[in-house]
């Protein structure tokens, strides 16, 4: 059976996305276990030692692993300075909108996942609380997990997936 041109282009686009982002997502996926362990927890403390509160205001001190994650993310193609456009185009305004967008994003919405990741990575450079919010609320965790899930699913050609499913079904029938 001949595939239509649209199907071929769709498969080619998905494979292009997988090839473009695979290495960067794998770099950040190394932090998944740490992000899971810190989900819902504070990863920042305020430094107020040496009498700093008398002469200045306290400043945040972040967990070292979080800082490594941020530096790694900044070196990837996954951080986009135009994330505000993604937010306005997809009508993302509050945390619940972000969580819904993450949950429903597939391989074609990698830009949405990149936009959400970018917001927290970039805004954290000027808004001291943003990075720890992303860890506490599970934003970093959910975005990276969803990116990895999308790439893992589409990393195999559709025909290969169909063949594997048929083989599994035949093996199940044979086992009965």
Secondary structure, DSSP 8 states (H G I E B T S, - for coil): ----HHHHHHHHHHHHHHHHHHHHHHHHHTTHHHHHHHTTS--EEEE-TTTHHHHS--EEEE-HHHHHHHHHHHTSTT--TTHHHHHHHTT--SHHHHHHHHHH--GGGHHHHHHHHHHHHHHTTTSTTHHHHHHHTTHHHHHHHHHHHHHHHHTS-HHHHHHHHHHHHHHHHHH-
